[in-house]
């Protein structure tokens, strides 16, 4: 019996094995037909993200969505110029601000200390401001604070320790302002996370010519709004901290709705050069120089200055520092441990000083842009009390030439040559590296952030339009997902997408010019420009009742070398007649002065060929 059962079990196993072999054979035939037959279609994009899939399956598509109201992203400054960077993000009754930069005045604004955006819209809504977020400590991002923050009721501010200290140092000329602002600051770093009203805010580390530069992430239900700040990708930066590309990519993977990426160097192809190449070059120059080395640099280039001081100490050179901004920022950086050196290595160049051996001396100074009152410029003219140039000095320009400064820089170099100084700049040495990314840096940032919408910021209109076109052509962005904003006219982000504000939705934002801490009215500024180009004529009329007893004048820039010119006699006569014909005890002196000035303008136009140029006329009636 047992033998029969065993035989039956063996027969069953044999049949099962035959069935399994048959199934495998049929499966193999079916597979062969599927993969080799004419009906098979290979998908080469399987598992890959095409441009079509990129936006159709974009991370913001996975967000909960819903209607949460309009979010307005509006540049108040910084997208029509290089400077006065300031951006507003407004969501209902919550407002965040990014940076409060200044624009330094040019020849078209004589006597002006700084230019900032008009913030009247914010003044009316200052109770809604949840915070001011700062990207880094350069003046075009922080130095407008002394003009802007008091108007806004001293809102809360968030910045890195270095950025905070540099900002506060720009406010020390205003009595009580530093004490008012200090308690409003919260120190931040790339790992900081904030909840400000309905917004959640984070930061990320980027490379720039100043340590602690950061980009900003503002989280919303529609996806993140990202502001790159000033940046480049540097794998060997001065502070030793490369940008965290993994973190930037993580921000992109979480869903970026709008990315605002800087455009300063968008016209330059390739990647921006690394800072370490500059430092290697500067070290080689200092090692080879037998005499003093005088290095001119922007006072805000804290990262490079820090490494130069440590390098000089290693080479046995004493470092003398001159230039107000350079001295202040160097003191701040040392206090915050951005560099370390012995006390006798670093000294201020003030008054009469006794330098050590020329081979052991390094002088850091401002003035590389040819600014008239800067340290190097005064030394080149022979007007600096402490720095007297001599044959054998090596002068290094460790800064780029700012457009518009070419003539004064050329004058500076000629004056240096008269002292038989050796001049090294970016034309004959790798003495400077920009902190602003070139085209490949900008494309890399945009690719890592992977925004659904793209809006270039910083720079002139042609920079931003070129940047927009670059993203469309090289990153294959649809044109309708890119925007070129203007100051006051930004974006509206909501559940339907993102669009440019209409002219009716635009926010008023004009340039406000400041001198001695007070705004200068536009007519006054226009008068200054006219005085500078066309001259000034001051007329004084003394009178007794309705009769003029004396007319005198003084001219500046208007026929200054010929006070007896015939036209002045005609001006005196016309002024006297205008006064006596229009005198009335009910008329104020101001009204009479205006009438006289108009008549004098006519006389000048009739008797002087000035090619439609006329001096500013000021009339003073005394009596």
Protein Blocks (a to p, Z undefined) as FASTA:
>chain_A
ZZmmmmmmmmmmmmmmmmmmmmmmmmmmmmmmmmmmmkbccdfkgoiacfklmmmmgfkl
mpggiaebjaddddfbhjlcgejiacdddehjaccdehjadddddfklghiabdcddfkl
mmmmmmmpgbdcdfblcfklmmmmmmmmmmnopaaddddfklmmmmmmmmmmpghklmmm
mmmpccddfkbccdehjbccdddddddfbehiacdddddfkbpcddebjadddfbbfkop
acdfklmmmmmmnopfbdcddfklmmpgcjdddfklmmmmmmmmmmmpmbdcdddddfkl
mmlmmmmmmmmmmnopacddedjklmmmmmmmmmnopaccdfklpccdehjdddddfklc
ccddehilopakbmklmmmnopafklccdehiacdddbdddehilmmmmmmmmmmmmnop
acddfklocfbccfbdcfklmmmmmmmnopabdcdeeiifklmmmmmmmmmmmnopafkl
gccddehiacdddfkbccdddfklpccddddddeehiacdfklmmmmmmmmmnopadddd
ddehjbcfbdcdddehiakllmkbfklmmmmmmmmmmmmmmgcfkbcfklmmmmmmmmmm
mmmmmmpcgehpacddddddeZZ
